[in-house]
Amino acid sequence: MGAAAAPRAALSVREILGLALGNILPRFGWGDRLRVIFYRLAGMRIGRHCAIWRPIVVRPLGGAARIQIGEGSFLNSYVRFGAGREGVTIGRNCQIGAFVCFETVDHPRDARPGAKRPDLHGPITIEDEVWIGSGAIITRDVTIGRGAVVAAGAVVTRDVLPGATVGGVPARPLRSSGQAPG
Protein backbone atom coordinates (compact mmCIF):
# COMPACT_ATOMS: atom_id res chain seq x y z
CA MET A 1 0.00 0.00 0.00
CA GLY A 2 1.47 3.39 -1.00
CA ALA A 3 1.99 6.32 1.37
CA ALA A 4 -1.09 8.16 0.08
CA ALA A 5 -3.27 5.04 0.23
CA ALA A 6 -2.62 4.41 3.94
CA PRO A 7 -4.19 7.68 5.17
CA ARG A 8 -7.12 7.19 2.76
CA ALA A 9 -7.66 3.67 4.09
CA ALA A 10 -7.61 4.94 7.68
CA LEU A 11 -10.18 7.61 6.81
CA SER A 12 -12.35 5.00 5.10
CA VAL A 13 -12.26 2.76 8.18
CA ARG A 14 -13.14 5.76 10.40
CA GLU A 15 -16.04 6.67 8.14
CA ILE A 16 -17.40 3.13 7.93
CA LEU A 17 -17.13 2.55 11.69
CA GLY A 18 -18.45 5.99 12.61
CA LEU A 19 -21.53 5.66 10.40
CA ALA A 20 -22.19 2.03 11.39
CA LEU A 21 -21.91 2.69 15.12
CA GLY A 22 -23.96 5.88 14.90
CA ASN A 23 -26.66 4.04 12.96
CA ILE A 24 -27.08 1.23 15.52
CA LEU A 25 -27.28 3.32 18.69
CA PRO A 26 -30.69 3.37 20.39
CA ARG A 27 -32.97 6.37 20.03
CA PHE A 28 -33.35 8.92 22.85
CA GLY A 29 -31.05 10.19 25.57
CA TRP A 30 -27.45 9.07 25.55
CA GLY A 31 -27.82 7.25 22.21
CA ASP A 32 -28.81 10.46 20.42
CA ARG A 33 -25.92 12.40 21.98
CA LEU A 34 -23.36 9.68 21.24
CA ARG A 35 -24.63 9.25 17.67
CA VAL A 36 -23.53 12.77 16.72
CA ILE A 37 -20.05 12.02 18.08
CA PHE A 38 -19.78 8.91 15.89
CA TYR A 39 -20.99 10.80 12.81
CA ARG A 40 -18.32 13.43 13.49
CA LEU A 41 -15.76 10.62 13.74
CA ALA A 42 -16.94 9.50 10.30
CA GLY A 43 -15.95 12.94 8.97
CA MET A 44 -19.22 14.89 9.02
CA ARG A 45 -19.00 18.46 10.32
CA ILE A 46 -21.90 18.84 12.74
CA GLY A 47 -22.67 21.94 14.81
CA ARG A 48 -23.66 21.98 18.46
CA HIS A 49 -27.12 21.03 19.69
CA CYS A 50 -28.01 18.95 16.63
CA ALA A 51 -30.29 15.92 16.76
CA ILE A 52 -29.87 13.23 14.13
CA TRP A 53 -32.10 10.19 14.27
CA ARG A 54 -30.86 6.97 12.81
CA PRO A 55 -30.13 5.62 10.36
CA ILE A 56 -28.58 7.90 7.78
CA VAL A 57 -27.07 6.77 4.49
CA VAL A 58 -23.95 8.36 3.00
CA ARG A 59 -22.76 7.44 -0.50
CA PRO A 60 -20.12 7.08 -1.86
CA LEU A 61 -17.40 6.14 0.60
CA GLY A 62 -15.64 9.39 1.47
CA GLY A 63 -18.85 11.39 1.19
CA ALA A 64 -19.17 12.02 4.94
CA ALA A 65 -16.34 14.57 4.76
CA ARG A 66 -18.45 16.60 2.31
CA ILE A 67 -21.44 16.95 4.66
CA GLN A 68 -21.86 19.94 6.96
CA ILE A 69 -24.81 20.40 9.36
CA GLY A 70 -25.34 23.69 11.19
CA GLU A 71 -25.98 24.25 14.87
CA GLY A 72 -29.41 23.33 16.23
CA SER A 73 -30.56 21.38 13.16
CA PHE A 74 -32.67 18.21 13.29
CA LEU A 75 -32.54 15.29 10.85
CA ASN A 76 -35.22 12.62 11.10
CA SER A 77 -34.66 8.93 10.26
CA TYR A 78 -33.48 7.55 6.90
CA VAL A 79 -31.95 10.72 5.46
CA ARG A 80 -29.73 9.92 2.44
CA PHE A 81 -26.70 11.92 1.36
CA GLY A 82 -25.48 11.20 -2.16
CA ALA A 83 -22.37 13.36 -1.72
CA GLY A 84 -20.23 12.64 -4.77
CA ARG A 85 -17.49 15.17 -5.55
CA GLU A 86 -19.62 18.02 -4.21
CA GLY A 87 -20.97 18.49 -0.74
CA VAL A 88 -24.20 19.09 1.12
CA THR A 89 -24.36 22.05 3.48
CA ILE A 90 -27.31 22.33 5.87
CA GLY A 91 -27.62 25.61 7.77
CA ARG A 92 -28.53 26.34 11.36
CA ASN A 93 -31.89 25.42 12.93
CA CYS A 94 -33.12 23.41 9.96
CA GLN A 95 -35.75 20.67 10.19
CA ILE A 96 -35.20 17.74 7.81
CA GLY A 97 -37.97 15.13 7.57
CA ALA A 98 -37.68 11.36 7.30
CA PHE A 99 -36.60 9.80 4.00
CA VAL A 100 -35.24 13.06 2.55
CA CYS A 101 -32.61 12.55 -0.19
CA PHE A 102 -29.80 14.96 -1.02
CA GLU A 103 -28.36 13.95 -4.41
CA THR A 104 -25.28 15.86 -5.64
CA VAL A 105 -24.72 13.61 -8.69
CA ASP A 106 -26.91 13.34 -11.78
CA HIS A 107 -26.59 12.19 -15.40
CA PRO A 108 -27.43 13.94 -18.67
CA ARG A 109 -30.76 12.93 -20.17
CA ASP A 110 -29.49 12.59 -23.75
CA ALA A 111 -27.47 9.38 -23.45
CA ARG A 112 -27.15 7.03 -26.39
CA PRO A 113 -28.28 3.45 -25.81
CA GLY A 114 -25.40 1.33 -24.55
CA ALA A 115 -23.13 4.35 -23.94
CA LYS A 116 -21.90 5.20 -20.48
CA ARG A 117 -23.43 8.45 -19.29
CA PRO A 118 -21.04 10.92 -17.65
CA ASP A 119 -21.68 12.09 -14.10
CA LEU A 120 -22.78 15.69 -13.49
CA HIS A 121 -21.82 17.04 -10.06
CA GLY A 122 -23.04 20.07 -8.11
CA PRO A 123 -23.33 21.17 -4.48
CA ILE A 124 -26.49 21.45 -2.41
CA THR A 125 -26.89 24.35 0.02
CA ILE A 126 -29.69 24.54 2.57
CA GLU A 127 -29.66 27.93 4.28
CA ASP A 128 -30.71 28.60 7.91
CA GLU A 129 -34.19 27.84 9.31
CA VAL A 130 -35.35 25.70 6.37
CA TRP A 131 -37.99 23.00 6.81
CA ILE A 132 -37.90 20.05 4.39
CA GLY A 133 -40.84 17.63 4.56
CA SER A 134 -40.58 13.85 4.52
CA GLY A 135 -39.65 12.14 1.29
CA ALA A 136 -38.42 15.27 -0.50
CA ILE A 137 -35.57 14.93 -2.97
CA ILE A 138 -33.08 17.78 -3.38
CA THR A 139 -30.94 17.58 -6.53
CA ARG A 140 -27.51 18.95 -7.49
CA ASP A 141 -26.82 22.68 -7.90
CA VAL A 142 -29.73 23.70 -5.66
CA THR A 143 -29.79 26.35 -2.94
CA ILE A 144 -32.81 26.52 -0.65
CA GLY A 145 -33.08 30.02 0.80
CA ARG A 146 -33.39 30.97 4.45
CA GLY A 147 -36.74 30.20 6.04
CA ALA A 148 -38.10 28.31 3.03
CA VAL A 149 -40.42 25.31 3.33
CA VAL A 150 -40.26 22.28 1.03
CA ALA A 151 -43.45 20.18 1.06
CA ALA A 152 -43.31 16.44 1.69
CA GLY A 153 -42.55 14.45 -1.44
CA ALA A 154 -41.35 17.44 -3.47
CA VAL A 155 -38.53 17.07 -6.00
CA VAL A 156 -36.45 20.25 -5.90
CA THR A 157 -34.49 20.80 -9.12
CA ARG A 158 -34.13 24.61 -8.95
CA ASP A 159 -33.18 27.17 -6.32
CA VAL A 160 -35.86 28.08 -3.77
CA LEU A 161 -36.17 31.73 -2.72
CA PRO A 162 -35.87 32.70 0.96
CA GLY A 163 -39.22 32.40 2.74
CA ALA A 164 -40.90 30.55 -0.15
CA THR A 165 -42.99 27.40 0.17
CA VAL A 166 -42.58 24.89 -2.66
CA GLY A 167 -44.11 21.52 -3.46
CA GLY A 168 -44.76 19.07 -6.26
CA VAL A 169 -42.77 17.22 -8.89
CA PRO A 170 -40.87 19.19 -9.97
CA ALA A 171 -41.21 21.59 -7.04
CA ARG A 172 -42.93 24.89 -7.79
CA PRO A 173 -43.82 27.82 -5.54
CA LEU A 174 -47.00 27.29 -3.53
CA ARG A 175 -46.82 30.59 -1.69
CA SER A 176 -44.24 33.12 -0.56
CA SER A 177 -44.25 35.35 2.48
CA GLY A 178 -42.14 37.88 0.61
CA GLN A 179 -39.44 37.89 3.25
CA ALA A 180 -37.47 35.42 5.29
CA PRO A 181 -38.42 34.99 8.95
CA GLY A 182 -36.27 36.31 11.71
C-alpha angles and dihedrals in degrees: 000000000000125000093258093047094056096063090043090052091050091051090049091052090048091050095047093046095042093051094042094049093043090050095053099047115111121257121257134031118006093006092060092047094046092046092065090052091054092047089052088051087054088059103264116137105226126177126224123284095022123149119206119179119207145293114033125173123218121188136216112026106264092034095109090074089060095057122093124180121190128229118287096013125143127213118189124212126302099020111165125209115195093187105170116162091327128061142234118234119191116189131221124299095008124156115215118188129220119285095016114156125208108195117185095173127069138159131233114261096224100073121149116237110270094011121117111247116225120238119250114207132196138154127253120219123190110188126212124300096013121153117207116188125224118288096014118147120213115196134205123293093024128136118190109204127232115288095007123146124217114199121232113276095015121145108216112203099155136046117282118220120237111274094011126132115217135181144159138055105317095018116249131178113279096178139334129212090208093236139046118256122253 
